[in-house]
C-alpha cells in the first residue's frame, strides 16, 4: 500500500484504485485493455496513478549522451535556460542550479 493513500478522506476508494494499479502492472496488458476489462475510465486510472505515486521533487535524472562534444541546453519550467558547448558534469549542473 502506498503512503499517499493515508492523505485521502476516502481511503477505501484510494486502496481499491491502488489495487487496480498494482494488478494492471502485474497483468502484462496495456492500461487501456485493463481499464476496458474492469470498466475503469483510463483518465481516472491515470489521475489516481499520479495522485498515489510518491513524488520526488528535485531529483536529477542521469542522461548518457551519445556525443560528449555536442552542445547541450537545459530549459527549466520557468522558461529560463542554460546552454553549454559540451556536456557538463552532473555535479557541476547541481551546484549551478542550487
C-alpha positions as CSV (number, residue, x, y, z in Angstrom):
1,X,0.0,0.0,0.0
2,X,1.3,3.5,-0.8
3,X,1.8,6.0,2.0
4,X,0.0,8.6,-0.2
5,X,-3.3,6.7,0.5
6,X,-3.3,7.9,4.1
7,X,-3.8,11.5,2.9
8,X,-7.2,10.8,1.3
9,X,-10.6,11.1,3.1
10,X,-12.0,8.1,1.3
11,X,-9.1,5.6,1.9
12,X,-11.2,2.7,0.8
13,X,-11.6,4.1,-2.7
14,X,-7.9,5.0,-2.8
15,X,-7.0,1.5,-1.7
16,X,-9.2,0.0,-4.4
17,X,-7.6,2.1,-7.1
18,X,-4.1,1.3,-5.8
19,X,-5.0,-2.4,-6.0
20,X,-6.1,-1.9,-9.6
21,X,-2.9,-0.1,-10.5
22,X,-0.8,-2.9,-8.9
23,X,-2.8,-5.5,-10.7
24,X,-2.6,-3.7,-14.0
25,X,1.2,-3.5,-13.8
26,X,1.4,-7.2,-12.9
27,X,-1.0,-8.3,-15.6
28,X,1.3,-7.5,-18.5
29,X,-1.5,-6.0,-20.6
30,X,-1.9,-2.4,-21.6
31,X,-3.6,0.1,-19.2
32,X,-6.3,0.6,-21.9
33,X,-7.0,-3.1,-22.1
34,X,-7.0,-3.4,-18.3
35,X,-9.4,-0.5,-18.0
36,X,-11.8,-2.0,-20.5
37,X,-11.8,-5.3,-18.7
38,X,-12.5,-3.6,-15.3
39,X,-14.8,-0.8,-16.6
40,X,-12.5,1.9,-15.5
41,X,-12.0,5.2,-17.4
42,X,-8.3,5.4,-18.4
43,X,-8.3,9.1,-17.4
44,X,-9.5,8.1,-13.9
45,X,-6.8,5.4,-13.8
46,X,-4.0,7.8,-14.7
47,X,-5.4,10.5,-12.4
48,X,-5.2,8.2,-9.4
49,X,-1.8,6.7,-10.5
50,X,-0.4,10.2,-10.5
51,X,-2.1,11.1,-7.1
52,X,-0.9,7.9,-5.4
53,X,2.6,7.6,-6.6
54,X,5.0,9.4,-4.3
55,X,6.7,12.5,-5.9
56,X,10.4,13.0,-5.6
57,X,11.0,16.7,-6.2
58,X,14.4,17.9,-7.1
59,X,15.8,14.6,-8.4
60,X,18.3,14.7,-11.2
61,X,17.8,12.1,-13.9
62,X,21.2,10.9,-15.4
63,X,21.5,11.3,-19.1
64,X,24.1,9.4,-21.0
65,X,24.9,11.4,-24.1
66,X,25.9,9.8,-27.4
67,X,28.4,12.6,-28.1
68,X,30.4,14.2,-25.4
69,X,31.2,17.2,-27.5
70,X,27.7,18.1,-28.6
71,X,26.1,21.4,-27.4
72,X,23.7,21.0,-24.5
73,X,20.8,23.2,-23.5
74,X,18.8,22.8,-20.2
75,X,15.5,24.6,-20.2
76,X,13.6,25.0,-16.9
77,X,9.8,25.1,-16.5
78,X,10.1,28.8,-15.8
79,X,11.5,29.3,-19.3
80,X,15.0,30.1,-18.2
81,X,17.7,28.2,-19.9
82,X,21.4,27.3,-19.7
83,X,23.5,26.4,-22.8
84,X,26.8,24.6,-22.7
85,X,29.2,24.0,-25.6
86,X,29.9,20.5,-24.2
87,X,28.2,18.2,-21.8
88,X,28.9,19.4,-18.2
89,X,29.2,17.0,-15.3
90,X,26.1,16.3,-13.2
91,X,27.8,17.7,-10.1
92,X,28.5,21.0,-11.9
93,X,24.9,21.4,-13.0
94,X,23.6,20.5,-9.5
95,X,25.9,23.2,-8.0
96,X,24.9,25.7,-10.6
97,X,21.1,25.4,-10.1
98,X,21.2,25.2,-6.3
